[in-house]
Amino acid sequence: MNARNVILLAAVAFAAAGGGYWLGKPSSARESMVHDPAGQSGERVVDYYQSPMHPWIVSDEPGRCTICGMALVPVYVGQAALTASGEDIVQLSAASAGVIGVATTVAHEAELHRTLRVNGAFEIDHTRHRVLSARVPGRIEELQVDQVGIPVKAGDILAALYSPEMLTAQRIYVERRVAGPGAFSTSQVAEARERLLDLGATPEDMRRLEETHQPKAEVTLRAPFDGIVVSRGDRAYTGAYVEESDTLFEIGDMSAMWFVFDVYETDLDVIRVGQPVTIASPGSTENPVIAPVSFIDPNMNPITRTAQARVVVQNRDGRWRHRQSATAEISIALGEHLTVPRSSVLFTRQEPVVFVAVADQTYRPARVTLGPVGDDAYAISTGLDAGDRVVSQAALMIEGQAQLSAPPTHSDSDHDMMAMQHPVEDDVAALQPFVLAVADAAEALAADQLTAYVEALPPLHENWQAYVAQTPDACDGPLDQLVNALSDGPTLTDARDAFEPFSTAVADLARQAGLHHNGVVNIFQCPMSPILGKGRWVQRGEDLRNPFFGSEMLTCGSPIQ
């Protein structure tokens, strides 16, 4: 279902829910509304009354427009009159506004904040992360660390290797050192010493050898710092033969961890080193930790268009584990802006639109230019002034009525017109069984048969679910709410009261789909229905049978083309 159909569905549901709303052609609008200067110090004085749709209609007394029937709105002393600006005006009755839940908020200057939510993982501090490899070929004689996860201290022996190469190198060093300068030069002795150090001999090993002159074939592998054994090599087992450079252990200091996360290119301008980051583990009951951003990688990933950022988190209690995932939030201050709630801004037209209240239950659309986006509000660059009262709830319903009221414009493409008049064929095919089920329920009410109506509700609900499965956009929408609000009594009046708003919405949807032109159903309207004043329904036959009154006024109504 395309966006236009979704808006129209919202509109017909609004029509069904509101009761007594005005639906006419778009006309002149209030260009501006100046707040009464006297309003701050005393009661406002009415100058005259004026039609918001036809500004040339004025009166000294309250009343209704002689052209469109809308209630005249007061123009107060010192307040600008309505002018013909060519914009749409939408006026609701007080009952309609209450039913659909219209709420307004004053546009005002405020600090805008945005919370950036990211996913990341913990890594060991790269400066405290070491891979330990065999520096000489040999056989592992003794293994002090036989499993991953064991904590070790700096200098702890991890493994002992038997190495003939180490034994040979020690003998050469002892021979050159004992023979003295006459047999070997100082550089040759130093070369033999450096060879031993390269093979992994420690300063303590060198002192022992120089004192005892007793070569040993054992090479010990020690922990370079306090940490935890992160992994073992494939050959790190007692009795295994290893070659030079074979990985034996991976050691990491986890007393401080790196939390690493990706920052999208569009967010890089608002992330700074030093910004606090709140980190939490999904499902954990422990309190989140807060730490600052310590580094942002200047290199972009060319595929994901992200850069990595990191936070150093203290971990002496061992709460965070290597490669553990976590979520983080970064609060970003976007400065002070003119703001409106995010629910106020609609994207149903070529430009973002906000509905501004120009009088009681009377609204005009204002095209706006958006600035930064906050968690709960948009910044408005142009199109509104501080103090303007904007619709913050039910704006989509009002937009739906405005679009239903508006005639096609020359800018509408043929494709858009076809989409407006004829929904997608698959949508129509799924809609037809549902509309017929609604027609059966309407017939039961027209016949004053509450039992038959109750029996018609399960098939109606089943066909609605089938339609929702084919058209997911309808799920949890306005019509879905009306379907769920249907009542099975306990009286015919109760059932009819719940059925009328729903029936009107379905009739308008069937009309939009053109089902009354291909012989599927007929659509009728009652000019004095109990709830809406102008309720509509679908029925299979051509003979008018009013479900809202039944036998009391069975033929009240007229067909709709």
N, C-alpha and C positions, 0 to 999 in steps of 0.2 A: 504494500500500500504506500503510495507516494506521499510526500509531505503535505501536499495540498489536500489530499483526502483525509489525512489525520486531523488537519485543522478543521475541515468541514464536519468531521465526525464530532470533534469537540464542540463545534457550533450547534449542531442539532441536539447534542446532549444538553448543552446550555439552554437551548430553547425549551427542551422538555423539563428541565429542572427549575427554570426561573419562574415562569408563570407571568403572562401579561406583558411581555417585553415588546418593544416597538421594533419593527423590521421594515425599513424603508430605504429609499435611495440615498446615497451619500450626498451631502449638501455642504453648505457653508459651515465653518467651524469657528470656534473661538480662537482668534489669533494669539491673544495673550490675556492673562488675567492679572490685574493689578490689585494687590491687597489693599483693603480700605484703610487709609491712614488713620481714620477715626477709630478703627477697630481696636487699637491698642489702648485707647483711653475711655471708650464708651460704647454704647450699643450702636450698631450700624443702622443707617437710615435708608430704606428702599426708595430709589428714585423712580423706577418704573419696572415693568416686567417685559421680557423679550424672549422670542423663540430662539433656542440655540441652533435649530436647523434652518430657520428662515428668519434672519435677523431683522428684516423689515416689518415683521409682525410684532407690534408692541402694544402694551395695554397698561392702564393705571391700576388694574386689579389682577389678582391671580386668576389663572385660567389655563386654557389649552390653545395650542396653535390651530388656527382655522384651516391650515393646509395639511399638516401631518398629524395633528392630534397630540403632539408632545406637550408636556407640562411646561408652561412658561417659567423661566428662571428669573430671579430678582437681579436687577442691576442696581448696586448701591451708589449712593452719592460719593463722587470721587473715584469711581471704578470705571475702567474702560468698557465700552459696550462691545457686544459681539460683532465681528466683522466677517465678511465673506472671504475666506482665505482659500477655499477649495479643498480643505482637508476633511476627512471623515469625522463624523461625530457619532458616538454611541451613547444612547440614553437607556437606562434600565429603570424599571419600577423598583420601589423600595423592597418589595417582596422578592423580586428576581435577584437583586443584589444580595439579599440576605440568604437566599437558598443556595446560590453558588459560592457564597463565602467571600465576596469582594472585600479586600482590605487595602488600605493605602498607607504610605509612609512618606515622610517629608524628605526630599533630597537635601543633603547637608554635607558640610565639610567635615571630614573625619580622617584619622590615621588609618591607612589601609595596610592590612597584614595578609601575608600569604604563607601557608604552611607547605613546604616541599617535603613530600614523603618519598623515601627511597628504600630500596632493599640492598643489603650488602652482606659481607661475610668477614669473619675474623681471620687474620693471618698473623703468623709469628713475626715479630720485629725482624726485618731483614738484616739489621746490624747485629742481631743476637741469634742468628740462625746459621748453623754450621753443618756441613756434610763431612764426615770423617771417613777417609779412604785409606787403604793399605799403602804404605810408602815403600814397602819392599815385598818381593815375592816370598811366600812362606806358607807354613801350616799353622792353623789356629790351635794352640796347645790348651789354652784356658779361656773361658768366656765368663766374665763377671756379670754381664748384663744379658739375660737370655729372653727378655720380652720387652715389648713396647710399652711406654707409659711410666717407666721407672724413673723417679727423680734421681739426679746425680749431682755431686758437688765438683767444683773445679779441682782437677788433679786426680780424681777417682780413676782407677784402672778399669777400663772397659773390656779389654782383651789382651792376651799375651800370645805372640806369634813366635814360632821357631823359624829362623831365617839364616840359611847358610851364607847368604850375601852379606848380612850384617856381621856374621862371625868373621868372614874374610876381611871386611873393611876394618874391623877392630884390630885384627892381627897386623894389618899393614900400618895402621897408625901407631900401635905399640912398637913395632919394629923400627920405624923411622924415628920415633921419639927417643927410644933407648939407644940407638946407634949414634946419635949426636950429630953436631954440625959437620963433622968431618965426612960422614957418609951421605947425609942427605941435607939439602939446603933447607933454609927456613921456609921457603915457599912450598917445598914438597911436603913438609910436616903440616903446614897450614892447609894444604890441599887435602890431605888425608883426614884432617879434623873436619873440614867442611863437608867432606863426603859422608861422614858419620852423622853430622847434623841433618843433612839432606835425607838420610835414611830414617830419621825419626829419633835419634838419640837426644836425650834431654841434657841440660847442663849438669844435672845430678849424675846421669850416666857417664858423662865425660869425666867428672871428678873421680868417680869410683874407678874408672878404667886407668886414669893417670896415676892413681895411688896404688892400685893392686897389680896392674899390668896383666890382669886376667880377662881375656876376651870371653864374651858370652854371646850365644846365638839367639838370645831372647830379645824380642822387641815388644815394648808395652805401648798400648794405645790408651791415652788418658783423655778425660773430659776437659775441654778448654775453658769452660765456665759452668756456673750453676745453671741447671736447666732440666729438661725432661727428654727422654729418648722418644723421638717422634716416629722413627722407623728403623728397621734393620735391613741390611742388604741380603740378597738372595743366598750369599755364601757365608753369612755370619753365624756359623755353627762350629762347635768343637770338632776338630779333626779335618775340617775343610781346607783345601789348598786354595790360596788366593794369589792373584797376580797384582803387580803394582797398579794402583789406581782403582782397584775394585772397591766399591762402596760397602762399608761395613755398618755405619750408624749415621743417623741424622739427629742432631741435638738442637733443641730450641729453648730459649729462655722465655717463658710465658708469664713472667711477672708483670709485663706490660705488653699489650697486644695492639695490633693495627686493625681498626675497623675500616674496610675498604669498600667504597661504593662508586657507582657510575653516575656522572652528572651529564644530562643531555645538553647539547649545544645551546639550546634555547634558554637554559637556566644558568649558564656559566657566568653571565653578567651580574647575577644577583648573589652568587656564592663567593664568599671571601674567607681567606685564612683568618682564623680567630673567631669565626661565628660559632656559637654554641650549637651542639647537636645532641638531641635526646635519643638515646639508643635503648631499645627494648627487645627482649626475646619473645617471639610468638608463643603464647600459651604459658609463659612464665608468670609466677605470682610475685616475683621479686620486683623491687622498684627499678624504674629505668635509671640509667646513668647519663650524666651530662658531661660532655667534654668538647673542647674546641676543635675546629678543622685545623689540622697542622700542615697539610700540603695538598696542592691541586696540581696534577700532572699537566705540564704545558703541551703535551702531545695528545692529539685526538686519535681515537680509533677510527680509521677511514670507513669501516663497514657499519658500525653501530652509531657513529657520529657522537660518541661520548668521550669524556675525559674522566680519569679516575681521581678520586679524592680520598684522603685518609684522615682518620682520627686516632690519636694515641689514647688508649684506655688502660688505666691501671687494673691489674688482674692478680694481685697478690693472694686473693682468696680463692683463685682458681675457678671463678664463676664462668668465664668465657673459655671456650675450647677452640682449638685449631680448626679452621674451616667451618665453624658454626655460623649459621645464617642468623640475621637479625634485621629488624626494621628500624628506621630512624626518621626523625622529623626535624626539619630546620625551619625556624620561624624567620621570615624575611619581612623587614619593614620597607614598605613601598612609598612612604611619605604621605603627606596630607593631600587629599583630593576631594572633589565633589563626588559623593557616592550615592548609589541606590542599591537596594537588595538585588542579588543575582536573579531572583525570581521575577523581578520587574522587567528584565530585558528579554525581548523576543527576537528570534532570528528567522521569522517566517516571511520576511520581505527581502528586497535587495539590500537594504541597510537595516542595522539593528533598530528596534522600535521600543519605546516606552509609552505606556498610556498615562496621560496626565489628567487628573480630576479638575474639571473646569467649573463644575457646580455639583450639587447633590445628585449622585447616580448618573452623572454626565461626564464623558471622557473623550479626549482627543488623542490620536497617536502622534508622538513626537519622534522624529528621526534623530538619532544620537550618534556621536562618535565616541567610541570606547577608548579608555586608557588602560592602565594596568588592571589585572584581575586579582581580587583578593579571595579569601576563603568564603566570605559571605556577601561580598559586594563587588560591584563594578565601579571603576572610576569613570566619570563622564567628562570628556574633553569639551564637547560642544553639544548643543541641543536642549539643555536644561539650565535652569538657574537655581541657586540655593533658595529653598523655601517652596519650590514646586512640590505639589503633592502627587505622588505617582502610585499606580496600582502595584501592590506587592504580592497579592494573592488573587488567583482567578484571572490573571491577565490573558491567558490563552483562550479562555471562554469569551472574553470581550473581543479578542482578535478574531475568533471564529465568527461572531456575529457581524463584525465589520466586514469580513471577507464575503459572507453570504449576502450582505446588503449591497456590496459594491458591484456595479455592472462591469462586464469585460472592458478592458482598455485596449487601445491600439498596440500597446507594447506587449500584450499577451501573444506569445507565439502560438501557432496552430497546435503544436504539441501540448502546450500548457492547457489550451482550451479543451482539447480532447481528453486530457487527463482529468480536467475538472468535471466534464460532462459524462464521461464514460470511464469508470475505474477499470483497472486491469482485468482482463477476461477471467483469469483464474480467481480473482477476488469475487467477481460477480457469480461465478459458478458455485463458489463456496457459500455465498450469501443467500442464494435462492432457497435452499431447504430451510434455512433459519427463518426467512421472511414468511414462508408458507406456514411454518409452525406458529409464528406470531399471529397470522391470519386465523388459524384454527382457534387460538385462545380468544381472539377478539370476537369470533362468531359465538363462542360459548357465553361471553358476557352479554352480547347483543340479545341472546336468547334467554337471559336471566337465569342461566344454569351454572351455579357456583360449583357444583360437583364436576360438571364437564370441564369447567375452567381449570380446576385443580388437577384433573387428569391430563390436561393439555400442557401443564407446566414442565413435567419431566422431559417429554420430547423437545420442548422449546429449549431447555437447558442443554440437552445433548447436542442439538444442532448448533447452538451457540458455541459450545466447546469445539465442535468440528470446524466452525468458521474461524475461531481463534487459532486453532492449529494451522490453518491455511494462511491466516493473516495475523502474525504475532503482534503487530502494532496495536491491535485492538485489545490485547490483554491488559488488564488493570487500567484501561481507559475509562472515559466518562460513561460510554454505553455499557461497559462491563459492570460498572457500579449500579447502573439502573437495572440491569438484568438481575443482579443479586438482591436488589431492593424489592423485587416483585413479591406480593403477598397473596396468600391463599385464603384470606378472610380475616376474621371469622364471618364477615358479612359481605354481601355483594358490593356495598359502598366502599368498604375497606379495600377490597380487591381492585375495584375500578380506580380508586384514588392513586394506588401504586402503579396501576397499569397505564394510566393516561400519559405521564411524562415519558415512560419507556416506549409506549406505542408511537408517540409523536416523533421521537428520535429515530425509531426504526422506519417509520413512514418516510421521513426525510432522507434517510440513507437509501431506501429502496428507490425513491424518486431520483436521487443522485445517480444510482446505478442504472436507471432506465427500465426497471422491472415492470412498470405500469405501461410501457410502450410495446412490450413484446408479449403481452397477454398473461404474464405470470400472476399478477395481482392488480387490483384496482386500489387507488388511493383516494381517501375522502377527508374532508375537514369539517369539524363542527364549529360554528361561529360563537358558541356560548358554552363550551365545555366547562365542567365544574372547577378544574384545577388551573388550567392554563388560559382559559378564555377562548383559545383557538387550538383545540387538540386535533390530531390527525391519526388515522389508522389505515391499515391495509386489510383487504378482504379478497377472497377468491372470486366471489360473484359480483355482478354488476348492480344488483339491487341494493341500494343503500341500507345498511343496518348498523345503527349507532351503538357501539359497545359501552359508551360512557353513560348513557341513560337507559339503554335497553328498551323495554316495551313502553316506558313512560314517554319517550320521544324517539322512537325507533328510526324515523326518517329525517331527523334533524341533521342537516349537513349538505355538502355539495361535493362533486368530484373535483379532483385536482389533476391538471394536465402537466 
